[in-house]
Amino acid sequence: MREGFVVSDLMVTEATLTCTAVALPEASFFDGHFPGDPVLPAVAQLSGLVEPVVQRAWASMGALVGASQVKFHRVCRPGETLSLRCAREGLSVRFTLHVGDDLASAGALTFGGVA
C-alpha cells in the first residue's frame, strides 16, 4: 500500500472488494492542493488508493493499463473516511468511492494480468 492512507476492514471475494480508508492529513499529496483548503487529488484517489488496494487483493490483476468512465463527484478532505467498493470481471474492475452517503468518485480500471 502506498503511503498516505490507512486502510481497514478489507473484505475480498473472487468478484468483490470492500474496505474503508482514511487519507492522512500529513500525506504529501495534500501539499499544494490547496494551501488552507486541502483536497484529495484525483490522482491520489486512483494511484494511491484504488489501484494498490486492487493489486493487493487480486495479485493476478497485474499492472494498470487503462481507466475509463472515471468521474469525480465530490471533493474529499484530509481525515475523511472513504468507503471503497469494487466489482471485478476478468481483468476489469468497476469501483465506487464514497464519503458517507455521498459518491466521491467512480469508474472502471483495466489491468494487464500477470506477465
C-alpha positions in Angstrom: 0.0 0.0 0.0 1.3 3.5 -0.7 1.9 6.0 2.0 -0.8 8.5 2.8 -3.8 6.2 3.6 -4.8 3.9 6.4 -6.8 1.1 5.0 -9.0 -1.1 7.2 -11.9 -3.6 7.0 -10.7 -5.1 3.8 -13.0 -7.8 2.6 -12.3 -9.7 -0.6 -14.1 -12.4 -2.6 -13.3 -13.6 -6.1 -15.5 -10.9 -7.6 -15.9 -8.1 -4.9 -13.8 -6.0 -2.7 -14.7 -3.5 0.0 -12.7 -1.5 2.5 -12.5 1.8 4.3 -9.6 4.2 4.1 -8.6 7.5 5.7 -6.4 9.9 3.8 -3.9 11.1 6.4 -3.8 14.9 6.8 0.0 14.9 6.7 0.2 13.0 3.4 2.4 14.7 0.8 -0.3 14.6 -1.8 -2.1 17.4 0.1 0.9 19.7 -0.4 -0.2 22.4 -2.8 -3.8 21.1 -3.1 -4.7 23.7 -1.8 -3.0 25.7 1.0 -5.5 26.5 3.7 -8.2 24.4 2.0 -6.7 20.9 1.2 -8.4 18.5 -1.1 -7.5 14.9 -2.0 -6.3 15.0 -5.6 -7.9 12.7 -8.2 -4.6 11.0 -9.0 -4.2 10.1 -5.3 -7.6 8.5 -5.2 -6.7 6.3 -8.2 -2.9 5.6 -7.9 -2.7 6.0 -4.1 -5.8 4.1 -3.0 -7.8 2.2 -5.6 -5.0 0.7 -7.7 -2.8 -0.6 -4.9 -5.8 -2.0 -2.9 -7.0 -3.9 -6.0 -3.5 -5.2 -6.7 -3.0 -6.2 -3.1 -6.3 -8.1 -3.1 -6.1 -9.6 -6.6 -2.4 -10.0 -7.3 -3.1 -11.7 -10.7 -4.6 -8.4 -12.0 -1.1 -7.2 -12.9 -0.3 -3.6 -13.8 -2.9 -1.0 -14.5 -3.2 -0.4 -18.3 -6.3 1.8 -18.6 -9.0 3.8 -16.9 -12.4 4.7 -18.4 -15.6 6.4 -17.3 -13.8 7.9 -14.3 -15.8 10.7 -12.8 -15.1 12.8 -9.7 -18.3 13.9 -8.0 -17.3 15.3 -4.6 -14.3 16.9 -3.0 -12.6 14.7 -0.4 -10.8 16.3 2.6 -8.0 15.1 4.8 -9.1 12.8 7.6 -12.4 11.8 6.0 -13.4 8.1 5.9 -13.6 6.8 2.4 -15.6 3.6 1.5 -14.2 1.7 -1.5 -16.3 -0.9 -3.3 -15.0 -2.8 -6.3 -16.6 -5.4 -8.6 -14.2 -7.5 -10.7 -14.9 -9.1 -14.0 -11.8 -10.7 -15.6 -9.1 -8.0 -15.7 -11.6 -5.1 -15.3 -12.7 -3.5 -12.1 -15.6 -1.1 -11.6 -15.1 1.0 -8.5 -17.0 3.5 -6.4 -15.6 5.6 -3.6 -18.0 7.2 -1.1 -17.7 9.6 1.8 -20.7 8.7 4.0 -23.6 8.5 1.6 -22.0 10.8 -0.9 -20.5 9.4 -4.1 -17.0 10.9 -4.4 -15.7 9.1 -7.5 -16.5 6.1 -9.7 -15.1 4.5 -12.8 -13.6 1.4 -14.4 -9.9 0.3 -14.4 -8.4 -2.3 -16.7 -5.3 -4.3 -15.7 -2.9 -6.3 -17.9 -2.7 -9.5 -15.9 0.5 -11.2 -14.6 3.3 -11.2 -17.1 
